[in-house]
Amino acid sequence: MTPTHLSDRELAPYWSTVEILTRRAFVRLVRVPSVLIPMLVMPAFFAVSFTGTFEGVTRVEAFPTGEFMNWVAAFAMVQGSIFAGIGSAGAMAQDLDNGFIDRLLVSPIRRSAIIVGPLVQTAIRAVIPVTVVLVIGIAGGLDFPGGVSAVLIAYVAGIGASLVLGALGLAVVLRIGNIRAMAIVQVLAFGLMFPSIGQVPLSMMTGWLRDVARVNPATNVIRLARQGFIGDVTWADTWPGLLVIALGIFWFGGWARWELEQRAP
């Protein structure tokens, strides 16, 4: 009898399986702490270096804030959170190489738990870069005109972005089937983030970059995260980002689940 023919009563409890897979991922994180470096170093680097380099742009009349840290903090948070998703995809690639995923596929668990477990861990890991950037930002003069809502919505955007890229990364890794897929995942992540409103507002862009940034879904997620640092939190700046996150999780999560089914014995 294959796992797909087992009744619900015979299957291992779903959330217990998710919890075990999530804990396993954190055990690996403790044993190999170097995987935390991109989530810690890169967002801190972006926040500090971009602020020092582009601070002068705040003197342009059209720029929406007088402190560049207020502008770049959201970009650094989302970028760091994306690294959390990339890290989960990398762990999946290693598990494919060492045969762990194949062992899970022949065990009496629901297949979707193999996807949900890494995504739960991704969401928890995403808290780290958002918190790091907040601490650095506060030290560098980050403002909160949106109040407590600014902080809450930044965490929502960061966790949401990590889940979207995590699901996309899992789908690509399962499609290709080995660690070489990580090069594609990283290119996709950077390809989404940099042609966006990460560095400057849409109104200050020209040419093809403006056209790309306007339709880039990352623009709405960054706008979602940024709004409380440069003004009030509004529904108009909130719902597009939430929609991108919801559709991304649904679409890429479904793709990852389908790819996993194709590997089933």
CORFEN-V345376 format. One record per pair of residues at least 6 apart in sequence whose C-alpha atoms are under 7 Angstrom apart, sorted by sequence separation. I is the first residue (numbers start at 0). J is the second residue. D is the distance in Angstrom with one decimal. If there is no record, write none. Layout:
[[I;J;D] [I;J;D]]
This chain:
[[28;34;6.9] [94;100;5.7] [104;110;6.9] [143;149;6.4] [212;218;6.4] [226;232;5.7] [57;64;6.4] [57;65;5.3] [172;180;5.2] [201;209;6.3] [57;66;6.5] [171;180;6.4] [57;67;6.3] [226;236;6.9] [54;67;5.4] [223;236;5.8] [194;208;6.4] [222;236;6.5] [223;237;5.2] [168;184;5.6] [196;212;6.5] [50;67;5.6] [194;211;6.5] [195;212;4.3] [223;240;5.4] [50;68;5.7] [194;212;5.4] [195;215;6.4] [219;239;5.8] [220;240;4.4] [219;240;4.6] [46;68;6.9] [195;217;6.4] [196;218;5.6] [195;218;5.1] [191;215;7.0] [197;221;6.9] [46;71;6.1] [129;154;6.5] [192;217;6.1] [46;72;5.8] [191;217;6.1] [216;243;6.3] [126;154;6.9] [129;157;6.6] [46;75;5.8] [45;75;5.7] [87;117;6.0] [125;157;6.3] [126;158;6.9] [42;75;4.6] [125;158;5.4] [42;76;6.3] [87;121;6.2] [42;78;6.5] [122;158;5.2] [125;161;6.2] [42;79;5.0] [84;121;5.6] [41;79;6.5] [83;121;5.6] [122;161;6.4] [121;161;6.4] [122;162;6.3] [38;79;5.0] [83;124;5.9] [121;162;6.5] [38;80;7.0] [83;125;5.6] [38;82;5.7] [118;162;6.1] [121;165;6.8] [37;82;6.5] [38;83;6.5] [80;125;4.7] [118;165;6.4] [80;128;6.0] [79;128;5.2] [76;128;6.0] [76;129;4.8] [76;132;6.1] [75;132;6.9] [72;132;6.5] [72;136;6.7] [156;220;6.2] [156;223;6.4] [68;136;6.5] [156;224;5.3] [68;139;7.0] [153;224;4.4] [69;141;5.4] [152;224;6.0] [68;141;5.8] [69;142;6.2] [80;157;5.3] [84;161;4.7] [88;165;6.2] [80;158;6.6] [83;161;5.9] [84;162;6.2] [87;165;6.3] [91;169;6.8] [149;227;4.0] [77;156;7.0] [81;160;6.0] [85;164;6.7] [148;227;6.8] [149;228;6.3] [77;157;5.0] [80;160;6.5] [81;161;4.6] [84;164;5.2] [85;165;5.9] [88;168;4.9] [92;172;5.9] [76;157;6.2] [80;161;5.0] [84;165;3.7] [88;169;4.9] [95;176;6.6] [96;177;6.1] [163;244;6.3] [170;251;6.7] [95;177;6.4] [145;227;4.1] [166;248;6.4] [173;255;6.9] [77;160;6.4] [81;164;6.0] [85;168;6.2] [144;227;6.1] [145;228;6.3] [149;232;6.6] [88;172;6.6] [92;176;7.0] [143;227;6.2] [144;228;5.9] [148;232;6.7] [160;244;6.6] [163;247;5.2] [167;251;5.1] [170;254;5.9] [174;258;5.9] [92;177;5.3] [93;178;6.5] [143;228;4.9] [144;229;6.5] [145;230;5.7] [159;244;5.6] [163;248;5.0] [166;251;5.3] [170;255;3.9] [173;258;5.8] [42;128;6.6] [92;178;4.9] [142;228;5.8] [144;230;5.3] [145;231;4.4] [162;248;6.4] [166;252;5.0] [169;255;5.8] [173;259;6.4] [144;231;6.1] [145;232;5.5] [170;258;6.4] [39;128;5.9] [43;132;6.1] [89;178;6.9] [166;255;6.5] [38;128;5.6] [42;132;6.6] [89;181;6.4] [17;112;5.4] [21;116;5.1] [11;107;6.4] [13;109;6.7] [16;112;6.6] [20;116;5.3] [21;117;6.1] [24;120;6.9] [10;107;5.5] [11;108;5.5] [10;108;5.6] [17;115;6.5] [18;116;6.8] [21;119;6.6] [13;112;6.8] [17;116;4.5] [21;120;5.4] [85;184;7.0] [2;105;6.5] [2;106;6.5] [2;107;5.0] [2;108;6.9] [74;197;5.1] [71;197;6.7] [71;198;6.5] [114;256;6.8] [77;221;6.8] [111;256;6.4] [74;221;6.1] [73;221;6.1] [73;224;5.4] [73;225;4.9] [70;225;6.8] [69;228;5.4] [104;263;6.0] [69;229;6.2] [64;229;6.1] [63;229;7.0]]
